[in-house]
Amino acid sequence: MRLALVILGILILYGGVALAQQEGLEALRHRGYVRVCADPSNLPFASAEAATPGFEVELARLIARELGIEARMEWHLTFVRALQPLRAGKCDLFMGLPADERFTEGNPWISVSRPYYVMGHALVAQADAGIATPDDLRGKRVAIDAASVADFYLFDKGIERGIYKGQAAAFRAVTTGEAAAALLWLPVASWLARGDTTLRVVPLSEARLEFPIGAGVRRRDRDLAEAIERALERLQSSGEAQAVLARYGAVAAALALPEAKAAVPVLAPASSEAGRSLFSTACSHCHRAEGIGGGVGGGVPAIRHYEGGQEKFLRIVQNGKKGTPMGAFKGILTQEEILSIYQYLTSLPRQ
C-alpha cells in the first residue's frame, strides 16, 4: 500500500512537471500550435463554421501567425463556466476578455492584453423610424437583454424597457414591431442586421456603454503574454486587426483622417471627464494611472500633461508609433474620443 502511494506521488509530481512544461511560449512553439478557447456557435465572435469563423477566431489565428505557430480551437460553450478551460490548462488563449482592472482583480490568475477593440453599443430600429440618438427613445418601448448594461443604462434614463432573454430575442422584437428599437452590443447588432436595408444600426459613442476588450492568458505564462502584446501591436499597426473587426461590423466605421493642414476641432471643457474614463479603459494598461508612464517593462513614456500638441497626439494615437509598443487606435477610438483623452491629460496638474 505504501509503495503504491509513493508511486502515485511520483506520477503526480512528474505529471505536474510535464503539465508545466507544456505551458509558456517556448512550449507552444515546440508543440507548433496554441489552443484557443472558443464557442462553436457564437457569431459574430466565434463559430465552428469554416465560412464564417467569427472575428475572435480570425484574430486568434493572426496572433498565432505572428507567434510563428498555428491556432487550434478548443470548443466549449462560453456561457457554461467560461474561464474554467483556460484555468485548467485545457487551452492557452481566451479572446474577448475585459481589459479592465476590476476584471483582473476578480480573476488574479488571468493576464489580459492591451485592448484590440472597444466593444460598444448600438441602437437598432426601422430605417424610417427617425431614431438616431438615445433622446429619440423617449416615449418608446426599447428592447434589451435582461440584466445587461443596456438594461441599466435605459433604466437610469427613465426609458421604457422591453426585457427579453438574449440579444437575438431583443433584436427580433424590432423586426416584429414589438419594440420601436433595441439597444444591443454593436458587434451583435451589426451581425444580426447585416444585409437588411429596412433596418438602421446607429453606433453610440458614450463611455459608460463602451468596454475595452483584450486577449487573456494565465498570468504565469508571462512570456506568452508579452509575445501576444507584441503581436497585437504589429497587427494594429498594419491595420490587419481593424480590417477583421470592420468586416464583421464589430467597430463603428472609422472617421476619415484629417487633412495635413486641416484644423483640429476644439472640444468643450466637459469632454475632459469623458477623456478620463476613456483613458482609464484604453490607455492606463500601458501608460499607468494619470499617464505617469512606466508600463510594459518600464519603457512607456509619461504622457501626463502632454505637451506635444493635440495634432501630434491625434496622429500618434490614430496611426501608432513604429518601433514602440504604441499600436494604432484608428477604428477603435473616434477622433473626438482621442481628443477628449488629450484634453483630460492636458488638464492634469504638472508633477
C-alpha positions as CSV (number, residue, x, y, z in Angstrom):
1,M,0.0,0.0,0.0
2,R,2.8,2.4,0.9
3,L,4.7,1.6,-2.3
4,A,1.6,2.3,-4.3
5,L,1.2,5.7,-2.6
6,V,4.8,6.5,-3.3
7,I,4.4,5.6,-7.0
8,L,1.2,7.6,-7.2
9,G,3.1,10.6,-5.7
10,I,5.8,10.3,-8.2
11,L,3.3,10.1,-11.1
12,I,1.5,13.2,-9.7
13,L,4.8,15.1,-9.3
14,Y,6.1,14.3,-12.8
15,G,2.7,14.8,-14.2
16,G,2.6,18.3,-12.8
17,V,6.1,19.0,-14.1
18,A,5.0,17.7,-17.6
19,L,1.9,20.0,-17.4
20,A,4.1,23.0,-16.5
21,Q,6.5,22.2,-19.3
22,Q,3.6,22.2,-21.8
23,E,2.8,25.8,-21.0
24,G,4.5,29.0,-21.9
25,L,5.7,30.4,-25.3
26,E,8.6,28.1,-25.9
27,A,6.5,25.0,-25.1
28,L,3.8,26.2,-27.6
29,R,6.4,26.8,-30.3
30,H,7.8,23.4,-29.7
31,R,4.3,22.0,-29.9
32,G,3.6,24.0,-33.0
33,Y,0.2,25.4,-32.0
34,V,-1.7,27.4,-29.4
35,R,-5.0,26.2,-28.1
36,V,-7.7,28.8,-28.2
37,C,-10.9,28.7,-26.1
38,A,-13.8,29.4,-28.4
39,D,-17.5,28.9,-28.6
40,P,-18.6,26.8,-31.6
41,S,-21.9,28.8,-32.1
42,N,-21.5,32.4,-31.0
43,L,-21.3,34.6,-34.1
44,P,-20.1,37.2,-34.8
45,F,-17.5,36.4,-32.2
46,A,-16.7,32.7,-32.9
47,S,-18.1,29.8,-34.8
48,A,-17.1,26.3,-35.9
49,E,-18.3,27.1,-39.4
50,A,-15.3,27.4,-41.8
51,A,-17.0,30.1,-43.9
52,T,-17.8,32.4,-41.0
53,P,-15.4,31.6,-38.2
54,G,-16.1,34.9,-36.3
55,F,-13.7,37.8,-35.7
56,E,-12.3,36.4,-32.4
57,V,-11.3,33.2,-34.2
58,E,-9.8,35.2,-37.1
59,L,-7.8,37.4,-34.7
60,A,-6.6,34.5,-32.8
61,R,-5.3,32.9,-36.0
62,L,-3.5,36.2,-36.8
63,I,-1.9,36.3,-33.4
64,A,-0.8,32.7,-33.7
65,R,0.7,33.5,-37.1
66,E,2.7,36.4,-35.5
67,L,4.0,33.9,-32.9
68,G,5.1,31.5,-35.7
69,I,2.6,28.8,-34.8
70,E,-0.9,27.6,-35.6
71,A,-4.2,28.3,-33.7
72,R,-6.3,25.3,-32.8
73,M,-9.7,25.9,-31.4
74,E,-10.8,24.2,-28.2
75,W,-14.6,24.4,-28.5
76,H,-16.8,24.9,-25.4
77,L,-19.9,26.8,-24.6
78,T,-18.8,30.2,-23.2
79,F,-21.9,30.6,-21.0
80,V,-21.0,27.4,-19.1
81,R,-18.0,28.1,-16.7
82,A,-16.4,30.1,-19.5
83,L,-13.0,30.6,-18.0
84,Q,-12.6,27.1,-16.5
85,P,-10.8,25.5,-19.5
86,L,-8.2,28.3,-19.5
87,R,-7.6,28.0,-15.8
88,A,-7.4,24.2,-16.0
89,G,-4.8,24.3,-18.8
90,K,-7.1,22.9,-21.5
91,C,-6.5,25.9,-23.6
92,D,-3.8,28.7,-23.7
93,L,-5.6,31.8,-25.1
94,F,-9.0,33.3,-24.4
95,M,-10.1,36.0,-26.8
96,G,-12.6,38.7,-25.8
97,L,-12.0,39.4,-22.2
98,P,-12.4,42.8,-20.5
99,A,-9.1,44.8,-20.4
100,D,-10.2,46.3,-17.1
101,E,-8.5,46.2,-13.7
102,R,-11.8,45.3,-12.0
103,F,-11.9,42.1,-14.1
104,T,-8.3,41.1,-13.4
105,E,-8.6,41.9,-9.7
106,G,-11.5,39.5,-9.6
107,N,-9.5,36.9,-11.6
108,P,-5.9,37.4,-10.4
109,W,-4.7,34.3,-12.2
110,I,-5.5,36.0,-15.6
111,S,-3.4,38.5,-17.6
112,V,-5.3,40.5,-20.2
113,S,-3.6,42.1,-23.1
114,R,-3.9,45.6,-24.5
115,P,-7.4,46.2,-26.0
116,Y,-7.7,45.3,-29.6
117,Y,-11.1,47.0,-29.8
118,V,-13.6,48.8,-27.7
119,M,-16.9,46.9,-27.6
120,G,-19.7,49.5,-27.7
121,H,-23.4,49.5,-28.1
122,A,-25.8,50.4,-31.0
123,L,-29.4,51.2,-31.5
124,V,-31.3,49.1,-34.0
125,A,-34.5,50.5,-35.4
126,Q,-36.5,50.5,-38.6
127,A,-34.7,52.8,-41.1
128,D,-37.7,55.1,-41.4
129,A,-38.4,55.3,-37.6
130,G,-36.4,58.5,-37.2
131,I,-34.4,57.1,-34.3
132,A,-30.8,58.3,-34.3
133,T,-29.9,59.2,-30.6
134,P,-30.9,58.0,-27.1
135,D,-33.1,61.1,-26.8
136,D,-35.2,59.7,-29.7
137,L,-36.2,56.7,-27.5
138,R,-38.3,58.7,-25.0
139,G,-41.9,57.6,-25.1
140,K,-41.0,54.4,-27.0
141,R,-40.5,50.8,-26.0
142,V,-36.9,49.7,-26.3
143,A,-35.9,46.0,-26.4
144,I,-33.0,44.9,-24.3
145,D,-31.3,41.8,-23.0
146,A,-32.3,41.2,-19.4
147,A,-29.8,42.4,-16.7
148,S,-27.5,43.8,-19.3
149,V,-25.5,47.0,-19.5
150,A,-28.2,48.4,-21.8
151,D,-30.9,47.4,-19.3
152,F,-29.3,49.5,-16.5
153,Y,-28.5,52.4,-18.9
154,L,-32.1,52.8,-20.1
155,F,-33.4,52.4,-16.5
156,D,-31.2,55.3,-15.4
157,K,-32.6,57.4,-18.3
158,G,-36.2,56.6,-17.4
159,I,-36.8,55.0,-20.8
160,E,-39.4,52.2,-21.1
161,R,-37.6,48.8,-21.5
162,G,-38.9,45.6,-23.1
163,I,-37.0,42.9,-21.4
164,Y,-36.0,39.8,-23.4
165,K,-33.9,36.7,-22.8
166,G,-30.9,37.3,-25.1
167,Q,-29.7,39.8,-27.6
168,A,-31.2,37.9,-30.6
169,A,-34.7,38.0,-29.0
170,A,-34.4,41.7,-28.4
171,F,-33.4,42.2,-32.0
172,R,-36.4,40.2,-33.2
173,A,-38.7,42.4,-31.2
174,V,-37.7,45.3,-33.6
175,T,-38.3,43.2,-36.7
176,T,-41.8,42.1,-35.5
177,G,-42.8,45.6,-34.3
178,E,-43.0,44.7,-30.6
179,A,-40.4,47.4,-29.9
180,A,-39.5,50.6,-31.6
181,A,-35.8,50.0,-31.1
182,A,-33.3,47.7,-29.5
183,L,-30.1,48.6,-27.6
184,L,-27.5,45.9,-28.2
185,W,-23.8,45.2,-28.3
186,L,-22.5,46.8,-31.5
187,P,-21.0,43.6,-32.9
188,V,-24.2,41.7,-32.3
189,A,-26.4,44.5,-33.8
190,S,-24.3,44.8,-36.9
191,W,-24.2,41.0,-37.4
192,L,-28.0,40.4,-36.9
193,A,-28.9,43.4,-39.1
194,R,-26.4,42.6,-41.9
195,G,-28.0,42.8,-45.4
196,D,-31.3,44.1,-44.1
197,T,-31.9,47.5,-45.7
198,T,-35.1,48.1,-43.7
199,L,-33.1,48.4,-40.5
200,R,-30.7,51.1,-39.3
201,V,-27.8,50.4,-36.9
202,V,-26.7,53.5,-35.0
203,P,-23.4,53.1,-33.0
204,L,-23.4,55.1,-29.8
205,S,-20.3,56.8,-28.5
206,E,-20.7,57.0,-24.7
207,A,-18.1,55.9,-22.2
208,R,-20.5,54.0,-19.9
209,L,-21.6,51.9,-22.9
210,E,-18.0,51.0,-24.0
211,F,-15.7,48.4,-22.8
212,P,-12.1,47.7,-24.0
213,I,-11.5,44.1,-25.0
214,G,-8.2,42.1,-25.0
215,A,-6.8,38.6,-25.1
216,G,-6.4,36.6,-21.9
217,V,-3.8,34.1,-20.8
218,R,-2.8,32.6,-17.5
219,R,-0.8,35.1,-15.6
220,R,2.0,32.6,-15.0
221,D,2.6,32.4,-18.8
222,R,4.4,35.8,-18.8
223,D,6.5,35.2,-22.0
224,L,3.3,34.3,-23.9
225,A,1.5,37.4,-22.6
226,E,4.4,39.6,-23.7
227,A,4.5,37.9,-27.1
228,I,0.8,38.5,-27.6
229,E,1.2,42.1,-26.7
230,R,3.9,42.5,-29.4
231,A,1.7,40.5,-31.9
232,L,-1.3,42.8,-31.3
233,E,0.9,45.9,-31.7
234,R,2.0,44.7,-35.1
235,L,-1.5,43.7,-36.2
236,Q,-2.9,47.0,-35.1
237,S,-0.1,49.0,-36.7
238,S,-0.6,47.1,-40.0
239,G,-4.3,47.6,-39.9
240,E,-5.0,43.8,-40.2
241,A,-6.8,43.7,-36.8
242,Q,-9.0,46.6,-37.7
243,A,-9.9,45.1,-41.1
244,V,-11.1,41.9,-39.4
245,L,-13.2,43.9,-36.9
246,A,-14.7,46.1,-39.6
247,R,-15.6,43.1,-41.8
248,Y,-17.8,41.7,-39.0
249,G,-19.2,45.1,-38.0
250,A,-17.5,44.9,-34.6
251,V,-16.4,48.5,-34.6
252,A,-18.1,51.7,-35.9
253,A,-16.9,53.0,-39.3
254,A,-13.7,55.0,-38.7
255,L,-13.7,58.7,-39.4
256,A,-11.5,59.9,-42.2
257,L,-8.2,61.2,-41.1
258,P,-8.0,65.0,-41.2
259,E,-6.0,66.7,-44.0
260,A,-2.5,67.6,-43.1
261,K,-3.3,71.3,-42.6
262,A,-6.9,70.8,-41.5
263,A,-7.9,72.4,-38.3
264,V,-8.4,70.0,-35.4
265,P,-11.7,70.6,-33.6
266,V,-11.7,72.3,-30.3
267,L,-13.5,70.3,-27.6
268,A,-15.8,71.7,-24.9
269,P,-14.3,71.7,-21.4
270,A,-16.8,69.0,-20.3
271,S,-15.2,66.4,-22.6
272,S,-12.2,66.0,-20.2
273,E,-14.3,63.9,-17.9
274,A,-15.2,61.6,-20.8
275,G,-11.5,61.6,-21.6
276,R,-10.6,60.5,-18.1
277,S,-12.9,57.5,-18.4
278,L,-11.6,56.6,-21.9
279,F,-8.0,56.9,-20.7
280,S,-8.7,54.6,-17.8
281,T,-10.0,51.8,-20.0
282,A,-8.0,52.2,-23.2
283,C,-4.6,53.7,-22.2
284,S,-3.8,53.2,-18.5
285,H,-2.9,49.5,-19.1
286,C,0.4,50.7,-20.6
287,H,0.7,54.4,-19.6
288,R,-0.4,53.8,-16.0
289,A,-2.8,55.9,-13.9
290,E,-3.0,59.6,-15.0
291,G,-0.4,58.9,-17.7
292,I,2.6,58.6,-15.4
293,G,4.3,56.1,-17.7
294,G,6.5,53.1,-17.0
295,G,4.2,50.3,-18.1
296,V,5.3,47.3,-20.3
297,G,8.6,46.8,-18.6
298,G,9.1,50.4,-17.8
299,G,9.6,51.5,-21.4
300,V,6.4,53.5,-21.8
301,P,6.9,57.3,-21.6
302,A,4.9,59.6,-19.3
303,I,2.1,61.5,-21.1
304,R,0.6,63.3,-18.1
305,H,0.1,66.9,-19.1
306,Y,1.1,66.1,-22.7
307,E,3.0,69.0,-24.3
308,G,3.3,67.8,-28.0
309,G,0.1,69.5,-29.1
310,Q,-3.2,67.9,-30.0
311,E,-2.5,67.4,-33.7
312,K,0.6,65.3,-32.9
313,F,-1.3,63.5,-30.2
314,L,-4.2,62.7,-32.5
315,R,-1.8,61.5,-35.3
316,I,0.1,59.2,-32.9
317,V,-2.9,57.6,-31.3
318,Q,-4.7,57.0,-34.7
319,N,-1.6,55.7,-36.5
320,G,0.5,54.2,-33.7
321,K,4.3,54.6,-33.5
322,K,6.6,52.2,-35.2
323,G,9.3,50.5,-33.1
324,T,7.3,51.1,-29.9
325,P,4.5,49.2,-28.1
326,M,2.2,52.0,-29.2
327,G,-0.4,50.5,-31.6
328,A,-2.8,52.3,-33.9
329,F,-6.3,53.1,-32.5
330,K,-7.8,54.2,-35.7
331,G,-11.1,52.3,-36.0
332,I,-11.1,51.7,-32.2
333,L,-11.4,55.2,-30.9
334,T,-13.0,58.1,-32.8
335,Q,-11.3,61.4,-33.4
336,E,-13.5,63.0,-30.8
337,E,-12.7,60.3,-28.2
338,I,-8.9,60.7,-28.8
339,L,-9.1,64.4,-28.4
340,S,-11.1,64.1,-25.2
341,I,-8.3,61.9,-23.8
342,Y,-5.9,64.7,-24.9
343,Q,-7.9,67.3,-23.1
344,Y,-8.0,65.1,-19.9
345,L,-4.2,64.7,-20.0
346,T,-3.5,68.4,-20.5
347,S,-5.9,69.3,-17.7
348,L,-3.8,67.4,-15.1
349,P,-1.5,69.4,-12.9
350,R,2.2,69.3,-13.6
351,Q,4.1,66.9,-11.4
